[in-house]
Amino acid sequence: MNDLTLAINEKLEELERYQSFLQTQIENRKKYEAKLKDFIRPDFDLEKMFQSNMLAFESIYPDIYNTFLNYQLSRFELHMEDGKVNVYDTKEKVNLYKHDIYQDSYVQYLSFQENPVVLTNKFSVREKISDGFIHSHFLNELAINLKQQSEQKKSNRLPKVLPTLMLMGIGCGYHIHSILSDHIVKKLYIYEPHIDLLYLSLFLTDWSHIFEQLNVNNTELHFSVGEFDTELGISKEVESVFQRFGRFFSGYSFLYKHYHDDYLDRVTKQLSQQFVGNILGFGFYDDAILSIENFSKNFDVPFLKADGLDELKNIPVYLIANGPSLDKDIQWLIEHQDNAIIISCGTALSALHQYGLKPDFHCEMERCQVTHDVLASFYDKEFFSDITLLALNTVLPSVFAMFENKVQGVKWGEASSKLFVQGLGLQVKPALLVNCNPTVSNCALAFCEKIGFTDITLFGVDMGYKSEQHHSKNSVYYKGDQDSGLYKHRAKYKLKGNFDPDTFVETDEIFKYSHSLLERTLAKNSHLKVKNCSDGAYVEGAKPTQTDSLVSTPIENKAALVSHIADAIKSSETYTNDAFAAIHNDVPLFLDLCNLFIEQLSSQPASINAVLEVLDEQLSRLSSFHNTIISYFDEILRGTILHTHSMLVNSLFSHEEERQALENYRHSAQIVCNYLEAIKEDYIVKFG
């Protein structure tokens, strides 16, 4: 497809979206014609309204106020037609509103009330649980309970209280006034790509009243204005906003797009598709305890030192993951294996073993027994010798034992890592790794950055699949031509292809989240020069590169260089697990915290708003432990609180009648209380 054809198709799609938008407006005016008869159109002096709003913004958003002091419009302007004001788009040569800015906004709001767009996290019911985790048992019980509750819901009408509302497009702003006059919004995200429209809204809507309503309802607001550098920017910003709001609020979030605009349409669609991952990457109670148990036994393994080696910045690295496209590039890799440092990721090692390609370094990150079992299934002492293991501190000791040479990196954000660092005092810290999950590709890239490598080429980092083949055919995921059943296809999403933007890669939530964190890592580390040879998903920040165009030359005396690197990256400091003694002393405090949460969740809920206040307070309490000696409590419980609170919010909105919704919540809250009781019992056994 050539560029001209692509441009024509995109324009046709835009026109179709615009016609659909106009048709919806026409249908809504007919539907709510009776209510429009009683509609009282706002009547005020536009200039006086602007001055009043400017005073409000001066005290609340001084940056916006200063921007608007001498602001010059660039695209949109006010037009008077038949005595009524409208917003005119000088680029598209059309009015933003078809009939009347206030009536059109009000009618749209009424339609949204009846049929709002809701973005939720999906909680699947598992028929069989065999991992032995407390978390898995109770989360499944919550999922079963929530499924039964949701089946009773008859209406999806906008509730009185909204946990989260994402408003895409300010326009004249009157729809914001309407929503906040009738509803309580706990967390509000407002996005307007065109600063002209925010400026014009100061003439058309009473922002002072909007801010007053937000203050009365104790609403937390995030304002965002202007276009993002990329369409992915909206998803990345919303993710960071929910980190502040409290990620569990994303468990049931309302999305409102106000007007038609090609850019706003695209970023809203992007946000809808990407609105997952807000409850991923935070682990859960059993996960945190396992990290403590594993790390406490790994202190005989050398630590990765904090300072990277500047001498390595121009040494090429081939980072090999286990995506299906690895099979396509394996022959090239075999022929060029002496031209770069080779790092394998997780199960890619099983494929490389079959192909007879020995990596120089191997990376692992998972803390569960399955990591050991997979490695043991093809363990070859001769093959494993001379491979240096790069693994997180939370990995099982038995995994480290399989490799003669090994280095551990401390994963930041873990309870075990927090305990360890707090106990160091003035001692020099080893490297602390961030963005090193949820897949080994993320972990390996984090190791590369800390070690000092900058010239990195990705192979098999597909982040999904284009066909039924989901990993390398020569890996543990296949037995001959047969799928071994270790991986289940759960593709729900699509990512743009690496080499052809018109193709897509199917992917699941984990790979999708992994993909977003790869892009975040590259965005934050511009010194990394990354090429992507994987015939999978396009990764922003990594240059799509076919293997036949790679410039590759042999490394002189590579074996000596690999040996030097393996030794030079190890910290000379000696560390002990003495800090882990603190966990035993703090058991009474941890139990008190669990008891407080149980007491709060057991009380009879007075209202939906009151419940949301309690859930928010619990998350804030965990955050309040930062910079205290019990800050690791946050890491132990945050994932559990995040998952259970997300499900409680869904339960809280599982019925259109508040009385029944609160009763549904009470049943779900009891399951969470039972979960916390089980945590207390387990904690006493392990540390009491």
C-alpha positions in Angstrom: 0.0 0.0 0.0 1.6 3.3 -1.1 1.5 6.5 0.9 -1.2 8.1 -1.3 -3.5 5.2 -0.9 -2.9 5.1 2.8 -3.6 8.8 3.1 -6.9 8.5 1.1 -8.0 5.6 3.3 -7.2 7.5 6.5 -9.2 10.5 5.2 -12.2 8.3 4.3 -12.1 6.7 7.8 -12.1 10.2 9.3 -15.1 11.3 7.3 -16.9 8.2 8.3 -16.2 8.9 11.9 -17.4 12.4 11.5 -20.7 11.4 9.8 -21.3 8.8 12.6 -20.7 11.6 15.1 -23.2 13.9 13.4 -25.8 11.1 13.0 -25.5 10.4 16.8 -26.1 14.1 17.5 -29.2 14.1 15.3 -30.6 10.9 17.0 -29.9 12.3 20.4 -31.7 15.6 19.8 -34.8 13.6 18.7 -34.5 11.2 21.7 -34.3 14.0 24.2 -36.5 16.6 22.5 -38.9 16.7 25.4 -36.1 17.4 27.9 -34.8 20.1 25.7 -38.1 22.0 26.1 -37.3 22.4 29.8 -33.6 23.2 29.2 -32.5 26.7 30.5 -29.8 28.0 28.3 -27.0 29.8 30.2 -27.1 33.5 29.8 -24.1 35.6 30.9 -21.7 38.2 29.7 -18.9 36.3 27.9 -16.2 38.9 28.8 -17.1 39.0 32.5 -17.2 35.2 32.6 -13.6 35.1 31.1 -12.3 37.5 33.7 -14.0 35.5 36.5 -12.5 32.3 35.2 -9.0 33.9 34.8 -9.1 34.7 38.5 -10.0 31.1 39.3 -7.2 29.8 37.2 -4.7 32.3 38.6 -5.1 30.8 42.1 -5.4 27.1 41.0 -3.5 26.7 37.7 -1.1 29.8 37.5 0.7 28.3 34.5 -2.4 28.2 32.5 -3.3 31.7 33.7 0.0 33.1 32.6 -0.3 31.4 29.2 -3.6 33.0 28.6 -2.6 36.6 29.6 -1.6 37.5 26.1 -2.9 34.4 24.2 -3.3 34.4 20.4 -5.8 31.9 18.9 -4.4 29.6 16.2 -7.2 27.4 14.9 -10.5 27.8 16.8 -12.5 31.0 17.3 -15.9 32.2 18.5 -18.6 32.9 15.9 -22.0 34.5 16.5 -24.8 33.1 14.4 -28.4 34.0 14.8 -27.6 35.6 18.2 -26.0 32.4 19.4 -22.3 31.7 20.0 -20.5 28.8 18.4 -16.9 27.5 18.2 -15.6 27.6 14.6 -12.8 25.4 13.4 -10.8 27.4 10.8 -8.9 24.4 9.7 -11.9 22.1 8.9 -14.2 25.1 8.1 -17.0 23.8 10.3 -18.6 24.6 13.6 -17.6 22.4 16.5 -21.3 22.2 17.5 -24.0 21.5 15.0 -26.9 23.4 16.6 -26.2 25.1 19.9 -23.1 24.7 22.1 -25.1 24.3 25.3 -28.0 22.3 24.0 -25.7 19.9 22.0 -23.5 19.5 25.1 -26.5 18.9 27.4 -28.0 16.3 25.0 -24.7 14.5 24.7 -24.5 14.4 28.5 -28.0 12.9 28.8 -26.9 10.2 26.3 -23.8 9.5 28.3 -25.9 9.2 31.5 -28.0 6.5 29.9 -25.2 4.6 28.2 -21.7 5.5 29.6 -18.5 4.0 28.3 -16.9 2.0 31.1 -13.3 0.6 31.1 -12.7 -2.2 33.5 -10.1 -4.7 34.4 -11.2 -8.3 33.5 -11.0 -10.8 36.3 -11.2 -14.3 35.0 -12.4 -17.3 37.0 -9.9 -20.2 37.1 -11.4 -23.7 37.1 -8.3 -25.2 38.8 -5.7 -23.6 41.1 -2.5 -25.5 41.6 0.1 -22.9 42.6 -0.7 -23.1 46.3 -0.8 -19.3 46.7 -3.1 -17.7 49.2 -3.6 -14.9 46.7 -4.8 -17.2 43.9 -7.4 -18.9 46.1 -9.0 -15.7 47.4 -8.8 -13.8 44.1 -10.5 -16.6 42.4 -13.2 -16.6 45.1 -13.6 -12.9 44.5 -13.8 -13.4 40.7 -16.6 -16.1 41.1 -18.5 -13.8 43.5 -18.1 -10.8 41.1 -19.3 -12.8 38.1 -22.4 -13.8 39.9 -23.1 -10.2 41.0 -22.5 -8.8 37.5 -25.0 -11.2 36.0 -27.8 -9.6 38.2 -27.1 -6.1 36.8 -29.9 -4.9 34.5 -28.8 -1.3 33.8 -25.5 0.4 33.1 -26.8 3.9 33.8 -24.3 6.4 35.1 -24.2 6.1 38.9 -24.4 9.0 41.3 -20.8 8.5 42.4 -18.1 7.8 39.8 -14.8 6.4 41.0 -12.9 7.7 38.0 -13.9 9.8 35.0 -11.6 10.5 32.0 -13.0 13.5 30.0 -11.5 13.6 26.6 -12.1 17.1 25.1 -13.1 20.3 26.9 -14.7 22.1 23.9 -17.0 24.7 25.4 -16.8 22.9 28.8 -20.6 22.9 29.5 -20.7 19.0 29.7 -18.2 19.2 32.6 -20.5 21.6 34.4 -23.5 19.2 33.8 -21.7 16.1 35.0 -20.4 17.7 38.2 -23.7 19.3 39.0 -25.4 15.8 39.1 -22.6 13.4 40.0 -19.7 13.0 42.5 -16.5 12.2 40.8 -13.7 10.9 43.0 -10.8 11.1 40.5 -11.1 13.3 37.4 -8.7 13.3 34.4 -9.4 16.1 31.8 -7.6 16.1 28.5 -7.8 18.8 25.8 -5.4 18.5 22.9 -6.2 22.0 21.6 -5.2 24.8 23.9 -7.4 27.2 21.8 -10.5 25.3 23.1 -9.5 25.5 26.8 -9.0 29.3 26.3 -12.4 29.7 24.6 -14.1 27.6 27.3 -13.2 30.4 29.8 -15.7 32.6 27.9 -18.4 29.9 27.7 -18.5 28.0 31.0 -18.3 28.9 34.6 -15.0 27.2 35.7 -15.3 28.8 39.1 -18.4 26.7 39.7 -16.6 23.6 38.4 -13.7 24.1 40.8 -16.1 24.7 43.7 -17.9 21.4 42.9 -14.6 19.6 42.8 -13.6 21.1 46.1 -17.0 20.2 47.8 -16.7 16.6 46.6 -13.1 16.3 47.5 -12.3 15.4 43.9 -8.7 14.9 42.8 -8.1 16.5 39.4 -5.4 16.1 36.8 -5.5 18.6 33.9 -3.7 17.8 30.6 -3.5 20.2 27.6 -1.8 19.9 24.2 -0.9 17.1 21.8 1.4 14.3 22.9 4.6 13.6 21.0 3.2 10.2 20.1 -0.3 8.6 20.3 1.1 6.3 23.0 1.7 9.4 25.1 -1.8 9.5 26.4 -1.6 5.9 27.7 1.7 6.6 29.4 0.4 9.8 31.0 -2.8 8.1 32.3 -0.7 5.3 33.7 1.4 7.8 35.7 -1.7 9.7 36.8 -3.3 6.5 38.2 -0.1 5.9 40.1 -1.0 9.1 42.0 -4.8 8.5 42.0 -4.4 5.0 43.2 -4.3 2.3 40.5 -7.2 0.4 41.9 -9.5 3.3 40.8 -8.8 2.1 37.2 -10.7 -1.1 38.1 -13.9 0.7 37.1 -13.4 3.9 35.1 -15.7 6.0 32.9 -14.6 7.4 29.6 -16.3 10.5 28.0 -15.2 11.8 24.6 -16.9 15.2 23.9 -16.4 16.3 20.3 -15.2 15.0 16.9 -11.6 15.6 16.0 -9.3 13.3 14.2 -6.5 13.5 16.7 -8.8 13.3 19.7 -10.6 10.3 18.2 -7.2 8.5 17.7 -5.8 9.1 21.2 -9.1 8.2 22.8 -9.1 4.9 20.8 -5.5 4.4 21.8 -6.4 5.0 25.5 -9.3 2.6 25.3 -7.2 -0.2 23.8 -4.2 0.4 26.1 -6.2 0.7 29.3 -4.7 -2.4 30.9 -1.7 -3.0 33.0 -2.8 -0.7 35.8 -3.0 -3.6 38.2 -0.1 -5.5 36.6 3.5 -5.5 37.8 2.8 -5.1 41.5 2.9 -8.8 42.5 0.9 -10.0 45.6 1.5 -11.2 49.2 2.8 -14.7 48.4 5.0 -13.2 45.7 6.6 -10.8 48.2 7.1 -13.4 50.8 8.8 -15.7 48.2 11.1 -12.8 47.3 12.1 -12.5 51.0 12.7 -16.2 51.4 14.8 -16.5 48.2 16.9 -13.4 48.6 17.8 -14.2 52.2 19.5 -17.4 50.9 21.3 -15.8 48.0 24.0 -13.8 49.7 26.7 -16.2 48.6 26.1 -14.9 45.0 28.1 -11.8 43.9 26.1 -8.6 43.5 26.1 -6.4 40.4 28.0 -3.3 41.1 26.3 0.0 40.8 28.7 1.7 38.4 28.5 0.5 34.8 31.7 0.0 32.7 32.2 2.9 30.3 34.5 0.7 28.2 31.5 -1.4 27.1 29.4 1.3 25.5 30.5 0.5 22.0 30.6 -3.3 22.4 27.7 -4.8 20.5 25.2 -7.0 22.4 22.7 -9.5 20.9 19.8 -9.8 23.3 17.9 -13.0 22.4 14.4 -13.7 23.6 12.2 -16.7 22.8 9.7 -15.1 20.4 8.7 -17.1 17.2 10.8 -14.9 15.0 13.9 -16.3 16.7 13.7 -19.3 14.4 13.9 -17.0 11.3 17.1 -15.3 12.6 18.9 -18.2 14.3 21.1 -19.2 11.3 22.3 -15.6 11.0 23.0 -15.5 14.8 25.0 -18.8 14.6 27.1 -17.4 11.7 27.7 -14.1 13.6 27.9 -15.3 17.2 31.6 -14.1 17.5 30.6 -10.6 16.6 28.8 -9.6 19.7 28.2 -10.4 23.4 25.2 -12.8 23.4 22.6 -12.6 26.2 19.8 -15.1 26.3 16.5 -14.5 28.0 14.6 -17.1 30.0 13.3 -20.0 27.9 15.3 -18.8 24.9 18.1 -20.8 26.4 16.3 -24.0 25.6 16.0 -23.1 22.0 19.7 -22.0 21.8 20.6 -25.3 23.4 18.8 -27.2 20.6 20.3 -25.0 18.0 23.8 -25.4 19.4 24.4 -21.7 20.1 25.9 -21.0 23.5 25.3 -17.5 24.9 27.8 -15.6 26.9 25.3 -14.5 29.5 21.9 -15.8 30.5 19.2 -13.8 32.2 16.5 -15.0 34.6 13.9 -13.1 36.8 11.1 -15.4 37.9 11.2 -16.5 41.6 9.0 -19.6 41.3 9.9 -23.2 41.1 9.0 -23.4 37.5 12.1 -21.5 36.5 14.3 -24.2 38.0 12.1 -27.0 36.6 12.3 -25.6 33.0 16.1 -25.2 33.2 16.4 -28.7 34.7 14.4 -30.2 31.9 17.2 -29.6 29.4 20.2 -29.1 31.8 23.5 -29.9 30.2 26.5 -29.3 32.5 28.9 -28.8 29.6 26.5 -26.3 27.8 25.8 -24.4 31.0 29.5 -24.1 31.9 31.1 -20.8 30.9 27.6 -19.1 30.7 27.4 -16.3 33.3 23.9 -16.1 34.9 22.5 -12.6 35.3 19.5 -13.0 37.7 17.5 -11.0 40.1 18.1 -11.3 43.8 14.6 -12.9 44.2 15.3 -15.9 42.0 15.5 -19.4 43.6 18.9 -20.4 45.1 18.6 -23.7 43.1 18.6 -21.6 39.9 21.8 -19.9 40.8 23.3 -23.3 41.7 23.0 -24.5 38.1 25.6 -21.9 36.9 29.2 -21.8 38.0 29.5 -18.1 37.3 26.7 -15.8 38.4 25.8 -12.3 39.4 22.6 -11.1 41.1 20.9 -7.7 40.5 18.7 -6.2 43.2 15.2 -5.6 42.0 13.9 -2.3 43.4 10.3 -2.3 44.5 10.5 -5.6 46.4 10.0 -6.0 50.1 13.2 -8.1 50.3 15.2 -5.4 48.5 13.7 -2.6 50.7 14.8 -4.5 53.8 18.2 -5.1 52.4 18.9 -1.5 51.4 17.5 -0.1 54.7 20.0 -2.3 56.5 23.0 -1.2 54.5 23.5 2.1 56.4 26.5 3.8 55.0 27.7 0.8 53.1 28.0 1.3 49.3 24.9 0.0 47.6 25.0 -2.5 44.7 23.1 -1.8 41.5 19.3 -1.4 41.9 17.3 -2.5 38.9 14.0 -0.9 37.8 11.6 -1.8 35.0 12.9 -5.3 35.1 9.6 -7.1 34.8 7.2 -8.6 33.7 9.2 -10.6 31.2 12.9 -11.6 31.0 13.3 -9.2 28.0 12.6 -6.3 30.4 15.0 -7.8 32.9 17.8 -8.3 30.4 17.5 -4.8 29.1 17.7 -3.4 32.7 20.9 -5.5 33.2 22.4 -4.2 30.0 21.8 -0.6 30.9 23.3 -1.0 34.4 26.3 -3.0 33.1 27.1 -0.2 30.6 26.1 -1.7 27.3 24.5 0.8 24.9 24.8 -1.0 21.5 22.0 -3.5 21.8 20.2 -5.5 19.1 17.0 -7.4 19.9 16.2 -10.9 18.5 13.1 -12.8 19.3 11.7 -10.0 21.4 8.4 -10.3 19.5 6.0 -9.3 22.4 3.3 -11.5 20.7 2.7 -13.6 17.7 1.4 -13.4 14.1 0.2 -17.0 13.9 -0.5 -20.0 16.1 3.2 -20.3 16.9 3.8 -18.3 20.1 7.5 -19.1 20.8 10.5 -20.6 19.1 9.6 -24.1 17.8 12.9 -25.4 19.2 12.1 -24.3 22.8 10.5 -26.0 25.7 7.1 -24.8 24.5 7.1 -27.4 21.8 7.8 -31.1 21.6 8.7 -31.7 18.0 5.9 -30.1 16.0 3.5 -30.4 19.0 2.7 -27.6 21.4 3.7 -28.7 24.9 0.9 -26.8 26.6 3.1 -24.7 28.7 1.7 -21.5 27.2 -2.0 -20.8 26.6 -3.1 -18.4 23.8 -4.8 -15.5 25.6 -4.5 -12.8 22.9 -6.8 -9.9 23.5 -4.9 -7.0 22.0 -2.9 -6.0 19.0 0.4 -4.2 18.6 1.8 -2.6 15.4 4.2 -4.8 13.5 7.9 -4.0 13.6 8.7 -4.1 9.9 5.3 -3.3 8.4 3.0 -0.8 10.2 0.0 -2.2 8.4 0.5 -5.6 10.1 -0.3 -6.4 13.7 0.9 -8.8 16.4 -1.6 -10.4 18.6 -0.7 -10.3 22.3 -1.9 -10.8 25.8 -1.9 -8.5 28.9 1.5 -9.6 30.2 3.3 -9.2 26.8 1.5 -5.9 26.3 2.6 -4.6 29.6 6.1 -5.8 29.0 6.1 -4.0 25.7 5.0 -0.7 27.3 7.8 -1.0 29.9 10.4 -1.7 27.2 9.3 1.6 25.6 9.4 3.4 28.9 13.0 2.1 29.6 14.2 3.2 26.2 12.5 6.6 26.6 14.2 7.2 29.9 17.6 6.0 28.6 18.3 7.9 25.4 21.9 6.8 25.5 20.8 3.2 24.6 21.1 2.7 20.9 18.8 -0.2 20.2 18.0 -2.0 17.0 15.1 -4.5 16.7 15.5 -7.4 14.4 12.5 -9.2 15.8 9.7 -9.9 13.4 7.1 -9.0 16.1 5.8 -5.8 17.6 7.3 -2.4 16.9 9.0 -1.0 20.0 9.2 2.7 20.1 12.9 3.7 20.7 14.2 0.6 18.9 15.1 1.0 15.2 13.5 -1.8 13.0 16.4 -3.5 11.4 16.5 -6.6 9.1 19.4 -8.9 9.9 20.8 -8.7 6.3 21.4 -5.0 6.8 23.2 -5.3 10.1 26.9 -4.4 10.1 28.7 -7.1 12.1 32.4 -7.7 12.5 34.2 -10.2 14.8 35.3 -9.1 18.3 39.0 -9.6 18.8 39.7 -12.2 21.5 36.0 -12.4 22.5 36.5 -15.1 25.1 38.9 -12.9 27.1 36.5 -10.0 26.8 33.6 -12.0 28.1 35.7 -13.3 31.0 36.8 -9.8 31.8 33.2 -8.5 31.8 31.9 -11.3 34.0 34.5 -10.4 36.6 34.4 -6.6 36.3 30.7 -6.2 36.8 30.8 -7.9 40.3 30.8 -5.7 43.3 33.8 -6.0 45.6 31.6 -5.2 48.6 30.6 -8.0 51.0 27.0 -8.0 52.0 25.1 -10.0 54.6 21.4 -10.8 55.3 21.5 -9.3 58.8 18.8 -6.8 57.9 16.3 -9.6 57.5 16.2 -9.9 61.3 14.0 -6.8 61.4 11.1 -8.6 59.8 10.7 -10.8 62.9 10.7 -7.8 65.2 8.0 -6.0 63.2 5.5 -8.9 63.2 3.1 -7.3 65.8 3.0 -4.0 63.7 2.2 -6.0 60.5 -0.6 -7.8 62.3 -2.0 -4.6 63.6 -2.1 -3.2 60.1 -4.0 -6.2 58.8 -6.4 -6.0 61.7 -7.1 -2.3 60.9 -7.8 -3.1 57.3 -10.1 -6.0 58.4 -12.0 -3.7 60.8 -12.5 -1.1 58.1 -13.7 -3.6 55.5 -16.0 -5.3 58.0 -17.9 -2.2 59.0 -21.4 -1.7 57.5 -20.9 0.6 54.5 -22.9 3.8 54.7 -22.7 4.8 51.0 -20.7 4.2 47.8 -18.8 7.4 48.4 -17.9 6.4 52.0 -16.6 3.0 50.7 -14.3 4.7 48.1 -13.0 7.0 50.9 -12.1 3.9 53.0 -10.3 2.2 50.1 -8.4 5.4 49.2 -7.4 5.8 52.9 -6.0 2.2 53.0 -3.8 2.8 50.0 -2.7 6.2 51.5 -1.8 4.5 54.7 0.5 2.1 52.9 2.1 5.0 51.1 2.6 6.8 54.4 5.1 4.2 55.5 7.6 5.4 52.9 10.9 6.6 54.6 10.1 4.7 57.8 11.5 1.5 59.1 8.4 -0.4 58.1 8.3 0.9 54.5 8.6 -2.7 53.3 5.0 -3.3 54.5 4.0 -1.4 51.4 5.8 -3.8 49.1 4.3 -6.8 51.0 0.7 -5.7 50.7 0.5 -3.2 47.9 -0.1 -5.8 45.1 -2.7 -7.6 47.2 -4.5 -4.3 48.1 -4.4 -3.2 44.4 -5.9 -6.4 43.1 -8.6 -6.8 45.8 -9.5 -3.1 45.8 -9.9 -3.2 42.0 -12.4 -6.1 42.4 -14.2 -4.4 45.3 -14.7 -1.3 43.2 -16.2 -3.5 40.5 -18.5 -5.1 43.1 -19.4 -1.7 44.4 -20.8 -0.9 40.9 -22.3 -4.3 40.2 -25.9 -3.1 40.6 -27.8 0.0 39.6 -29.4 0.4 43.1 -27.1 1.6 45.8 -28.6 -0.6 48.5 -28.0 -3.7 46.5 -24.6 -2.5 45.3 -23.5 -2.0 48.9 -24.8 -5.4 49.8 -22.7 -6.9 47.0 -19.7 -5.0 48.1 -20.2 -6.3 51.7 -20.0 -9.9 50.5 -16.9 -9.2 48.5 -15.3 -7.3 51.4 -15.8 -10.3 53.6 -13.8 -12.4 51.2 -11.0 -9.8 51.4 -11.2 -10.0 55.2 -10.8 -13.7 55.0 -7.8 -13.2 52.7 -6.2 -10.9 55.2 -6.8 -13.4 58.0 -5.1 -16.0 56.0 -2.2 -13.6 55.4 -1.9 -13.1 59.2 -1.7 -16.8 59.9 0.9 -17.4 57.2 3.0 -14.4 58.3 3.0 -15.7 61.9 4.2 -19.1 60.8 7.0 -17.7 58.7 8.2 -14.8 60.8 6.4 -14.8 64.2 
